[in-house]
Amino acid sequence: MKRRSIDIDQANDQAERQLATALSALKDADQVQAFLRDLCTPAELEALTDRWRVVPLLLDEVPYREIHDRTGVSITTIGRVARFITQGNGGYLAAARATREASVRNGANA
């Protein structure tokens, strides 16, 4: 019997979608944080955090060197995030917008 080859790209796309679904199913930031701490190594989580930390500064058009001085994040990482903000899939902008809107809602309720 001939074995069917597995379409690795399709399997990876499906697994990525399942991960996104798992993240979106969590009810609050505490659950997401716990999940990320279980899912990622400390180095992976640090890399993700560094990338996210520079997003608001880039959106505020803070110069790369100043972002580096404020955060300690490498210029290379800052440049990579900036490139994905402008040429990526829209994820950084969507997350920044959603975070800003949530902050405004929570501030209005305080």
SULQUIZI-V906942 format. One record per residue. D_LAST is the distance of its C-alpha to the last C-alpha in Angstrom with 1 decimal. Layout:
<<D_LAST> <D_LAST>>
//
This chain:
<<65.6> <63.7> <60.1> <57.5> <55.7> <52.0> <50.1> <48.0> <45.9> <45.2> <44.4> <42.0> <40.3> <39.9> <38.6> <36.1> <34.9> <34.6> <32.5> <30.1> <30.0> <29.3> <26.4> <24.9> <25.5> <23.3> <20.0> <17.7> <17.8> <19.3> <22.1> <22.8> <23.0> <25.4> <27.4> <27.8> <28.9> <31.5> <32.6> <33.0> <35.1> <33.4> <35.0> <33.9> <30.3> <30.6> <32.1> <29.3> <26.7> <28.7> <28.9> <25.3> <24.5> <26.7> <25.4> <22.7> <25.2> <27.9> <25.8> <25.3> <29.1> <29.3> <32.9> <33.9> <35.4> <32.2> <30.2> <32.8> <32.7> <28.9> <28.8> <32.3> <32.4> <35.9> <36.9> <38.4> <35.2> <33.3> <36.0> <36.0> <32.2> <32.8> <35.7> <33.8> <31.0> <33.7> <36.3> <34.7> <33.5> <30.2> <28.2> <26.6> <25.5> <24.2> <22.2> <20.9> <20.0> <18.2> <16.3> <15.3> <14.3> <12.2> <10.4> <9.9> <8.8> <6.2> <5.2> <5.6> <3.8> <0.0>>
//
